[in-house]
């Protein structure tokens, strides 16, 4: 992998041209760190040439062209600029293999269907038996839909070799580390290092789908089975998929089914190389996706995120740009793998931080990155031990107060003093007449509060303390 040189001519060129290629919010990173991140990301995953000459900006390998390629792949707004959405995607845990490159073309695959594999070493994060089981299940994912069979051997040369490693490891041409430490990588049949599958030991590996944040910054527990199944897909000849539901999507998703993680795109790709299984399994039931314009649509939580409004439901959320009438639909785990599904409340404060709540815990998003050290319990905000979850939260930009709704009551929190106001909780119906006692979600927009309960929402004037409109909950989704 090409290494970044802090004082290279290309870095100086990027810095000079920052205004047209990098109109981005730096978050917790400096401008220089963001420039380095974008360059390393595009070099590693989109074949950006480390070109010190000015004409590189006009070539097909220019920075702007590569950003556009990346945005097209992830179905982002194609601007050619490293905007906030693009940076957020770049900083998520992902596979270390490129999204475009000459050696990740699917064909021709292995010339035989009976393959062997060998586990060369183990991670201290898991029991050896759990590692064995996870790797075995990962191979089963692919043998279930192809004629391929996989036999484990304990010594000698194997077709596929499984190892855990850090940094520069052996003769592997792709060391782990740098600004973009990959979760893992694997090499396809047409590549000289074929059959090697390596997992980054700098991450924590788990036998289940637990993604609790540890004490160390941005280290989480990653499901070895899901990551191994993805990497074995590469070792069999598959490239990355731009389908967010696919196992071969570049980013780790804890929301994949551990029973059958393949999407139809994965199956179509692997069967294009090896053909279908002579004994195909029963087709798994496809998960039901929420329908935006269903008249019964409701939301778990609603929050602003800068100029957007996020409507969260289960594993997904809709991103709405009110001024543009634009709606996008995303998996929560695509951008924030450490967040669980089923978020119950969320709000954005005056510091551009978004707090997400589930049960008695909360997470903090700052600068489009999850803050280390979370989740914390809601008692840190001043709630008594008897409160086990928050139903809804809304921040009032005019007063700097946040309203927390629990059951038929609400608390008011002062964001400046970081403490609960005295005299609370109070009955919701006393101070918000007309919206009912129970609130599922809430947020503020253009001076009004919007309260949601099941399929209805109420527009509320906080100054006059009255409901001004009653609408369907999904009216924001162009329904």
C-alpha positions as CSV (number, residue, x, y, z in Angstrom):
1,X,0.0,0.0,0.0
2,X,1.3,3.5,-0.8
3,X,2.2,5.5,2.2
4,X,1.3,9.1,2.8
5,X,4.2,11.6,3.1
6,X,3.2,14.6,5.1
7,X,5.2,17.1,3.0
8,X,4.7,15.6,-0.4
9,X,3.9,17.9,-3.4
10,X,0.5,16.2,-3.7
11,X,-0.4,17.1,0.0
12,X,0.5,20.7,-0.7
13,X,-1.6,20.6,-3.9
14,X,-4.5,19.2,-1.9
15,X,-4.1,21.9,0.7
16,X,-4.1,24.7,-1.9
17,X,-7.2,23.3,-3.6
18,X,-9.1,22.6,-0.4
19,X,-11.7,25.2,-1.1
20,X,-13.0,23.4,-4.2
21,X,-12.4,19.8,-3.3
22,X,-12.9,19.8,0.5
23,X,-15.8,22.0,1.6
24,X,-16.2,19.7,4.6
25,X,-16.9,19.9,8.3
26,X,-13.7,18.6,10.0
27,X,-15.4,17.2,13.1
28,X,-12.8,16.0,15.6
29,X,-10.1,15.9,12.9
30,X,-8.0,18.8,11.7
31,X,-8.1,19.9,8.1
32,X,-4.7,18.3,7.5
33,X,-5.9,15.0,9.0
34,X,-9.0,15.1,6.7
35,X,-6.8,15.7,3.7
36,X,-4.6,12.7,4.6
37,X,-7.6,10.5,5.3
38,X,-9.1,11.2,1.9
39,X,-5.9,10.7,0.0
40,X,-5.1,7.4,1.8
41,X,-8.7,6.1,1.3
42,X,-8.7,6.8,-2.4
43,X,-5.2,5.4,-2.9
44,X,-6.1,2.2,-1.0
45,X,-9.6,1.6,-2.4
46,X,-10.0,3.6,-5.6
47,X,-6.5,3.4,-7.3
48,X,-5.7,7.1,-6.8
49,X,-2.2,7.5,-8.1
50,X,0.3,9.2,-5.8
51,X,1.0,11.8,-8.5
52,X,3.0,14.9,-7.5
53,X,2.6,16.7,-10.7
54,X,0.0,19.4,-11.4
55,X,-1.5,17.6,-14.4
56,X,-2.7,14.8,-12.1
57,X,-5.7,17.1,-11.4
58,X,-6.6,16.9,-15.0
59,X,-6.0,13.2,-15.5
60,X,-8.5,10.4,-15.1
61,X,-6.9,9.5,-11.8
62,X,-7.6,13.0,-10.4
63,X,-8.7,13.4,-6.8
64,X,-12.1,14.8,-7.9
65,X,-12.7,11.9,-10.3
66,X,-11.9,9.3,-7.6
67,X,-14.2,11.0,-5.0
68,X,-17.0,10.9,-7.6
69,X,-16.3,7.1,-8.2
70,X,-16.5,6.5,-4.5
71,X,-19.7,8.5,-4.1
72,X,-21.3,6.7,-7.0
73,X,-20.3,3.3,-5.5
74,X,-21.9,4.1,-2.2
75,X,-24.9,5.9,-3.8
76,X,-24.0,9.2,-2.2
77,X,-24.7,12.6,-3.6
78,X,-22.1,12.8,-6.4
79,X,-20.3,16.1,-6.0
80,X,-16.6,15.2,-6.4
81,X,-16.1,17.0,-3.0
82,X,-15.2,15.4,0.3
83,X,-18.4,16.5,2.0
84,X,-19.6,15.5,5.4
85,X,-21.5,12.4,4.2
86,X,-18.4,11.2,2.2
87,X,-16.1,11.7,5.2
88,X,-18.5,9.8,7.4
89,X,-18.5,6.8,5.1
90,X,-14.7,6.9,4.8
91,X,-14.2,6.6,8.5
92,X,-16.3,3.5,9.2
93,X,-14.7,0.1,9.9
94,X,-14.4,-1.8,6.6
95,X,-12.7,-4.5,4.5
96,X,-9.2,-3.7,3.4
97,X,-9.7,-4.8,-0.2
98,X,-10.3,-2.2,-3.0
99,X,-13.7,-1.3,-4.3
100,X,-12.2,-0.9,-7.8
101,X,-9.0,-2.6,-9.0
102,X,-7.9,-4.9,-11.8
103,X,-7.4,-7.9,-9.5
104,X,-10.8,-7.9,-7.8
105,X,-12.7,-9.0,-11.0
106,X,-14.8,-12.0,-10.2
107,X,-13.8,-14.4,-12.9
108,X,-12.2,-16.9,-13.4
109,X,-12.3,-18.2,-9.8
110,X,-10.7,-21.4,-8.6
111,X,-10.3,-24.2,-11.3
112,X,-11.6,-26.9,-8.8
113,X,-14.6,-27.2,-6.5
114,X,-13.0,-29.2,-3.7
115,X,-10.9,-26.7,-1.7
116,X,-8.9,-27.1,1.6
117,X,-8.4,-24.5,4.3
118,X,-6.1,-24.2,7.3
119,X,-6.3,-21.9,10.4
120,X,-2.7,-20.9,11.0
121,X,-3.1,-19.1,14.3
122,X,-5.8,-17.8,16.8
123,X,-6.9,-14.5,18.3
124,X,-6.7,-14.2,22.1
125,X,-10.1,-12.5,22.0
126,X,-11.9,-15.8,21.5
127,X,-11.7,-19.5,22.5
128,X,-10.0,-21.6,19.8
129,X,-13.2,-23.7,19.5
130,X,-15.3,-20.5,18.8
131,X,-12.8,-19.4,16.1
132,X,-13.0,-22.9,14.5
133,X,-16.8,-22.8,14.6
134,X,-17.0,-19.2,13.1
135,X,-14.6,-20.1,10.2
136,X,-16.4,-23.4,9.5
137,X,-19.8,-21.6,9.4
138,X,-18.3,-18.9,7.1
139,X,-17.3,-21.5,4.6
140,X,-20.7,-23.1,4.9
141,X,-22.3,-19.9,3.7
142,X,-20.7,-20.3,0.3
143,X,-20.9,-24.1,0.0
144,X,-24.7,-23.8,0.5
145,X,-25.2,-22.0,-2.8
146,X,-22.4,-23.4,-5.0
147,X,-20.9,-26.8,-5.8
148,X,-17.8,-25.8,-3.7
149,X,-16.8,-28.0,-0.7
150,X,-14.3,-27.0,1.9
151,X,-12.2,-29.4,4.0
152,X,-10.1,-28.3,6.9
153,X,-6.5,-29.6,7.2
154,X,-4.1,-29.0,10.1
155,X,-0.8,-29.2,8.4
156,X,0.7,-28.9,4.9
157,X,-0.3,-26.5,2.1
158,X,-3.9,-25.5,1.9
159,X,-5.8,-23.6,-0.8
160,X,-7.1,-21.0,1.7
161,X,-5.0,-19.9,4.7
162,X,-6.6,-18.1,7.7
163,X,-4.5,-16.0,10.0
164,X,-4.6,-13.1,12.5
165,X,-2.0,-10.5,12.2
166,X,-1.0,-6.9,12.9
167,X,1.0,-4.2,11.0
168,X,3.4,-5.6,8.5
169,X,2.8,-9.3,8.4
170,X,5.0,-11.8,6.5
171,X,5.1,-11.3,2.8
172,X,1.6,-9.9,2.6
173,X,1.6,-6.8,0.3
174,X,-1.1,-5.1,2.3
175,X,0.1,-4.2,5.9
176,X,-2.5,-3.3,8.5
177,X,-2.3,0.1,10.1
178,X,-2.1,3.7,9.0
179,X,-5.0,6.2,9.0
180,X,-7.3,3.5,7.7
181,X,-6.8,0.3,9.7
182,X,-8.8,-2.3,7.8
183,X,-10.7,-5.0,9.7
184,X,-9.4,-7.7,7.4
185,X,-8.4,-8.5,3.8
186,X,-8.3,-11.5,1.4
187,X,-6.8,-12.2,-2.0
188,X,-8.8,-13.7,-4.9
189,X,-7.8,-16.6,-7.1
190,X,-6.3,-14.5,-9.9
191,X,-3.9,-12.7,-7.5
192,X,-0.3,-14.0,-6.7
193,X,-1.1,-14.1,-2.9
194,X,-4.3,-16.0,-3.6
195,X,-6.2,-17.8,-0.9
196,X,-4.7,-15.8,2.0
197,X,-7.3,-14.4,4.5
198,X,-6.0,-12.1,7.2
199,X,-7.8,-10.6,10.2
200,X,-6.5,-7.4,11.9
201,X,-5.6,-8.4,15.5
202,X,-5.7,-4.7,16.5
203,X,-9.5,-5.1,16.5
204,X,-11.5,-7.2,19.1
205,X,-13.1,-10.3,17.7
206,X,-16.2,-12.0,19.1
207,X,-18.2,-15.1,18.6
208,X,-21.5,-13.2,18.6
209,X,-22.8,-9.9,17.3
210,X,-21.9,-7.8,20.4
211,X,-20.7,-4.4,19.4
212,X,-20.3,-2.8,22.8
213,X,-17.7,0.0,22.9
214,X,-14.6,-0.9,24.8
215,X,-12.4,1.5,26.9
216,X,-10.0,1.9,24.0
217,X,-11.0,4.5,21.4
218,X,-13.0,3.2,18.3
219,X,-12.3,-0.4,19.2
220,X,-15.4,-2.6,19.1
221,X,-16.1,-6.3,19.1
222,X,-16.7,-7.5,15.6
223,X,-18.5,-10.7,14.7
224,X,-15.7,-13.0,13.3
225,X,-18.2,-15.2,11.4
226,X,-19.7,-12.3,9.4
227,X,-16.3,-10.7,8.6
228,X,-14.8,-14.1,7.7
229,X,-17.8,-14.9,5.4
230,X,-17.2,-11.6,3.6
231,X,-13.4,-12.2,3.2
232,X,-13.9,-15.8,2.0
233,X,-16.1,-14.3,-0.7
234,X,-13.0,-12.3,-1.9
235,X,-10.8,-15.5,-1.6
236,X,-13.3,-17.2,-3.9
237,X,-13.2,-14.4,-6.5
238,X,-15.9,-11.9,-5.6
239,X,-15.5,-8.2,-5.7
240,X,-17.2,-5.7,-3.5
241,X,-20.9,-5.1,-4.0
242,X,-22.5,-1.6,-3.8
243,X,-25.7,-3.2,-2.5
244,X,-25.9,-2.1,1.2
245,X,-27.9,-5.3,2.0
246,X,-25.2,-7.6,0.5
247,X,-22.6,-9.5,2.5
248,X,-20.0,-8.3,0.0
249,X,-20.7,-4.6,0.8
250,X,-17.3,-3.1,1.9
251,X,-18.4,-2.0,5.4
252,X,-19.1,-4.2,8.4
253,X,-22.8,-4.5,9.3
254,X,-23.8,-6.2,12.5
255,X,-27.4,-6.3,11.2
256,X,-26.7,-9.1,8.8
257,X,-28.5,-12.4,9.5
258,X,-26.2,-14.8,11.3
259,X,-28.4,-17.6,9.9
260,X,-28.1,-16.7,6.2
261,X,-26.2,-13.4,5.6
262,X,-26.2,-13.6,1.7
263,X,-28.3,-11.2,-0.3
264,X,-29.4,-12.1,-3.9
265,X,-26.6,-10.0,-5.2
266,X,-24.1,-12.2,-3.4
267,X,-25.7,-15.4,-4.7
268,X,-25.8,-14.1,-8.2
269,X,-22.1,-13.2,-8.1
270,X,-20.8,-16.4,-6.7
271,X,-23.0,-18.6,-8.9
272,X,-21.8,-16.6,-12.0
273,X,-18.4,-18.1,-11.2
274,X,-19.1,-21.6,-9.9
275,X,-22.7,-22.3,-10.8
276,X,-25.5,-23.2,-8.4
277,X,-25.5,-25.8,-5.7
278,X,-26.7,-29.3,-6.7
279,X,-28.6,-29.3,-3.4
280,X,-29.8,-25.7,-2.9
281,X,-31.1,-24.8,0.5
282,X,-34.6,-23.4,1.1
283,X,-34.7,-19.8,0.2
284,X,-34.7,-17.8,3.5
285,X,-37.5,-15.4,4.2
286,X,-36.5,-11.9,3.2
287,X,-36.7,-9.3,6.0
288,X,-39.6,-7.0,5.8
289,X,-38.5,-3.4,5.1
290,X,-40.6,-0.5,6.5
291,X,-42.8,1.2,3.8
292,X,-42.5,5.0,4.0
293,X,-46.0,5.7,2.8
294,X,-47.9,3.0,4.7
295,X,-50.7,5.0,6.4
296,X,-49.7,3.2,9.7
297,X,-46.1,4.3,9.5
298,X,-44.6,5.3,12.9
299,X,-41.1,6.2,14.1
300,X,-39.0,5.1,17.0
301,X,-37.1,8.5,17.2
302,X,-36.6,11.7,15.2
303,X,-33.7,14.1,15.3
304,X,-32.1,16.8,13.3
305,X,-28.6,16.3,12.0
306,X,-27.4,19.8,10.8
307,X,-29.6,20.5,7.8
308,X,-31.2,17.1,7.7
309,X,-34.0,15.4,9.7
310,X,-33.5,11.7,10.6
311,X,-36.5,9.5,11.1
312,X,-35.4,6.3,12.8
313,X,-37.2,3.0,12.6
314,X,-35.7,-0.4,13.7
315,X,-32.5,-0.9,11.8
316,X,-33.1,1.9,9.3
317,X,-33.6,5.6,9.0
318,X,-34.9,8.1,6.5
319,X,-32.7,11.2,5.9
320,X,-34.9,14.1,4.9
321,X,-33.7,17.5,3.5
322,X,-36.7,19.7,4.2
323,X,-35.6,22.5,1.9
324,X,-35.0,20.1,-1.0
325,X,-37.9,17.7,-0.5
326,X,-35.2,15.0,-0.8
327,X,-35.5,11.6,1.1
328,X,-32.8,9.0,1.4
329,X,-33.2,5.6,3.1
330,X,-30.2,4.0,5.0
331,X,-29.2,1.3,7.4
332,X,-28.1,2.8,10.7
333,X,-25.1,0.4,10.8
334,X,-23.8,1.6,7.4
335,X,-22.6,4.9,9.0
336,X,-22.6,4.0,12.8
337,X,-21.9,0.3,13.4
338,X,-21.7,0.8,17.2
339,X,-25.3,2.0,17.4
340,X,-27.8,-0.7,18.1
341,X,-31.1,-1.0,16.2
342,X,-34.3,0.2,17.8
343,X,-33.1,3.6,19.0
344,X,-35.9,5.0,21.2
345,X,-35.0,8.7,21.4
346,X,-32.6,11.1,19.8
347,X,-31.9,14.8,19.7
348,X,-29.2,17.3,18.4
349,X,-27.9,19.9,20.8
350,X,-26.4,23.4,20.1
351,X,-22.9,21.8,19.9
352,X,-23.8,19.8,16.8
353,X,-23.8,16.7,18.9
354,X,-26.5,14.1,18.5
355,X,-27.5,11.9,21.5
356,X,-29.1,8.5,20.8
357,X,-31.0,6.6,23.5
358,X,-31.9,3.0,24.0
359,X,-33.1,1.6,27.2
360,X,-31.1,3.2,30.0
361,X,-28.0,4.0,27.8
362,X,-27.0,6.8,25.4
363,X,-24.4,7.3,22.7
364,X,-23.0,10.7,21.5
365,X,-22.3,11.5,17.8
366,X,-19.9,14.4,17.4
367,X,-18.6,15.7,14.1
368,X,-20.2,12.6,12.4
369,X,-18.1,10.3,14.5
370,X,-19.2,8.3,17.6
371,X,-17.5,9.6,20.7
372,X,-15.3,7.1,22.5
373,X,-16.3,6.1,26.0
374,X,-20.0,5.5,25.2
375,X,-22.6,4.2,25.8
376,X,-23.2,5.7,29.3
377,X,-26.2,5.3,31.5
378,X,-28.9,8.0,31.5
379,X,-28.1,8.6,35.2
380,X,-25.2,10.7,34.0
381,X,-27.8,13.2,32.7
382,X,-29.5,13.4,36.1
383,X,-32.3,10.8,35.7
384,X,-33.1,8.8,38.8
385,X,-32.3,5.1,38.9
386,X,-36.0,4.3,38.5
387,X,-36.1,5.6,34.9
388,X,-35.2,2.7,32.6
389,X,-35.7,4.4,29.2
390,X,-36.5,7.6,27.4
391,X,-39.5,7.7,25.0
392,X,-38.6,10.9,23.2
393,X,-36.4,14.0,23.3
394,X,-36.4,17.4,21.7
395,X,-34.0,20.3,22.0
396,X,-35.3,23.9,22.0
397,X,-32.8,26.1,20.1
398,X,-34.3,29.3,21.6
399,X,-33.8,28.4,25.2
400,X,-31.0,25.8,25.2
401,X,-33.3,23.4,27.0
402,X,-33.9,19.8,26.1
403,X,-37.3,18.1,26.9
404,X,-37.2,14.4,27.8
405,X,-40.5,12.5,27.6
406,X,-41.0,9.4,29.7
407,X,-44.5,7.9,29.9
408,X,-47.0,10.6,30.6
409,X,-44.4,13.0,32.1
410,X,-41.4,15.1,30.9
411,X,-38.2,16.4,32.3
412,X,-36.4,19.6,31.2
413,X,-32.6,19.6,30.9
414,X,-30.4,22.7,30.7
415,X,-27.7,22.0,28.1
416,X,-25.5,25.0,29.3
417,X,-25.3,23.9,33.0
418,X,-25.7,20.2,32.1
419,X,-28.2,19.6,34.8
420,X,-31.9,19.0,35.2
421,X,-34.1,21.9,35.9
422,X,-35.9,21.9,39.3
423,X,-39.6,21.2,39.6
424,X,-39.6,18.2,37.2
425,X,-41.0,15.9,36.1
426,X,-44.3,17.5,35.1
427,X,-47.4,16.0,33.4
428,X,-47.1,16.3,29.6
429,X,-50.8,17.1,29.1
430,X,-50.5,20.1,31.4
431,X,-47.8,22.0,29.4
432,X,-48.4,20.5,25.9
433,X,-52.2,20.4,25.7
434,X,-53.7,18.6,22.7
435,X,-50.9,16.1,21.9
436,X,-52.0,13.4,24.3
437,X,-50.1,11.9,27.2
438,X,-47.7,9.6,25.3
439,X,-44.9,10.8,22.9
440,X,-43.0,8.4,20.7
441,X,-40.7,11.0,19.0
442,X,-40.2,14.7,18.8
443,X,-38.0,17.4,17.3
444,X,-38.0,21.2,16.6
445,X,-38.1,22.7,13.1
446,X,-38.6,26.3,12.1
447,X,-39.6,27.3,15.6
448,X,-42.3,24.6,16.0
449,X,-42.1,21.4,18.0
450,X,-43.4,18.2,16.2
451,X,-44.7,15.4,18.4
452,X,-45.2,11.9,17.1
453,X,-47.4,9.1,18.4
454,X,-48.1,6.1,16.3
455,X,-49.2,7.3,12.8
456,X,-50.0,10.8,13.8
457,X,-48.0,14.0,14.5
458,X,-48.8,17.3,16.0
459,X,-47.3,20.6,15.1
460,X,-47.0,22.6,18.4
461,X,-46.4,26.3,19.0
462,X,-44.3,26.4,22.2
463,X,-45.0,30.1,22.8
464,X,-48.7,29.9,22.5
465,X,-48.9,26.4,24.0
466,X,-51.3,25.1,21.3
467,X,-51.5,22.6,18.5
468,X,-51.5,24.3,15.1
469,X,-51.8,21.3,12.8
470,X,-52.4,17.5,13.0
471,X,-50.8,15.4,10.3
472,X,-49.8,11.9,9.4
473,X,-46.4,10.9,10.8
474,X,-45.0,10.2,7.4
475,X,-45.9,13.5,5.8
476,X,-42.2,14.4,5.8
477,X,-41.4,11.5,3.5
478,X,-43.1,12.9,0.4
479,X,-46.2,10.8,1.1
